[in-house]
Amino acid sequence: MGESQHRPVQGEHRYEQEVTSPGEHEERQGRSLVTTDHEVIRQWADERGAEPSTVPGSDYGGRPGRLLFDFPGYGGENLEHISWDDWFATFDERELNFLYQEHKKDGSQSNFFQLENPGR
């Protein structure tokens, strides 16, 4: 693992707590979090059984178009599962931030996430 799996979070994040390693967690339930760390994102998805995915036909320049997760039991659009390598290559190439929650305010697990492009 020579290359860093982490780059600085770009943009203004007054309301989100930045997380830089899988051992870090929310300061309080319901807190919005932000990270670029691959292991943090992967652990979050794994805990929810979520698979890295894209929308078929949305690819752009040979890369996945929309980056999503396929959560078990939430059949929405027909998502195409992709490798973590492809997901993260696109995530890093676009310099996205991963905004997410671990828990809702009531303490139940949250599936909330959003991919933010701070340059836009």
Secondary structure, DSSP 8 states (H G I E B T S, - for coil): --S-S-----S--SSSEE--STT---SSTT--EEE--HHHHHHHHHHTT-EEEE-TT--BTTB-SSEEEE-TT---S--EE--HHHHHHHHHHTT-EEEE-SB-TTSSB---EEEE-TT-
